[in-house]
Each structure stands twice: as structure tokens, then as C-alpha cells.
């Protein structure tokens, strides 16, 4: 009986440790808070680009991961690329910009 209780306690402890380890963030996964922050950044950038008359005719993709914003799509000039990067950098929380915009 005593041995059985020890085994049960060890199994419960092992399950708790496994649960906490599974919920912890790693360098490859975002926590819920980080995901929400990235979603806010993405929304702000998309909104600023959509409200700018210069970018209304372009389809620019915006993705954010851990504060790094990636821009993708096609624009007509290098000036458009530079202006898009400038807009992204103006958003609070942006750590860096990966610019994959292509000039047609």
C-alpha cells in the first residue's frame, strides 16, 4: 500500500513537470502575449499602408514574428519600397524589418 502511494505521487509529480515544460515558451515558439503583440503590430502596419494614398493600388503582404516585420509583394518604384519601410519603422514595437518587396 505504501509503495503504491509512492508510485502514484511520483506519477502525479511527473505529469505536473511535463505540463509546465510543455507550456513554457522556447526560442522557436511565441508565447500568447508575444503573438498578440505581433498581431497588433501587423494590424497597425497594414492600416497605415492602406490609409496611405501612395500604397492603395499595391498589394503588400505584412507578417510579424517576435517584433520582426516582413514585407512582401510588388511595387512600382524604389521610392515605394523606401516609404513602406519608413512607415513600418514608425510603428512602436517593431524591432526590425525584412524587406522582400520587389520593384516591377
N, C-alpha and C positions, 0 to 999 in steps of 0.2 A: 504494500500500500504506500509506504513511504517512498519507495523507488518510483512508483507510478507518478506521484505528485511532483517529484523532482523532474521527471521526463516532461510532464505537462508544462511546468514552469519554464523549462528550457525551450520548449517549442513555442510558447507564447512570447518569450523574450526574443527568440529568433525571428518570429513573424513581425514584431514591432521594429526591430532593427532593419529588416528588409523593407518594411513600409516607409520608414524615414529615409532610407537610402534611395528608394525609388522616387520619392517626392523632391529630392534635392536637385538644384539646378547644376548643370555642368557647363563646360565651355562651349559645347555644341548645341545646347538647348536653352531656350529662353524661359525665364520664369513668367508667370502670369502678368506681373507688373511690367516687365520688360516688353512683353507682347502688346500690352495696352499702350505703353508709351510709343512703341513703333507704329501702332495703328494711328495714334493721334498725329504723329509726325507725317505719316503718309497722307492722311486726310488734309492736313494744313498745306502741304506742298501741292497736292492735286488741286485744292481750292485756289491757291494763289496762281497757279499756272492757268486754270480755267478762267479766272477773272481777268487775266491779262489779255488785252485785245491782240497783242502780238502772237500769242500762242493758241488762239481759239481754233485755228484751222489745222493745227497739228495734233497728232495722237502721240502723247508722250506717256510711256509707262513708268510708274513710280513704285518701287518696293523698298522697304526699310527693314533692316535686321540689326539689332543692337546699336541703333543710332546711326548706322551707315546707310545712306540713301543711294539707291541705284536708279539711274535714269536710263531709259531705253526708248528707241523709236527713231523716226526720221524727221529732220527739219531742213529748211531751205538754205540756211547760211550759218557760218561760224558765229556770227553775231547772235543768232538764236541760241546756239549752244552755250555761249558765254553768259547770256542773260538768264537762261534756265538754271545754270549752276549758281549764279549770283542769287537768284530767288531761293533756291534750296538752302544755301548757306545762311540766309537771313532768318530761317526758322529755328526757334530755340530747341535745343536737344539734338541737333544734327552734329555728329562727331566728324563725319567725312562724307564725301560724295564720290561715287563711282560713276563716271560719265561714259555711258555707252551710246550716246546719241550720235547718229550718223548724218552727215550732210548729203542731201540728194544731189 
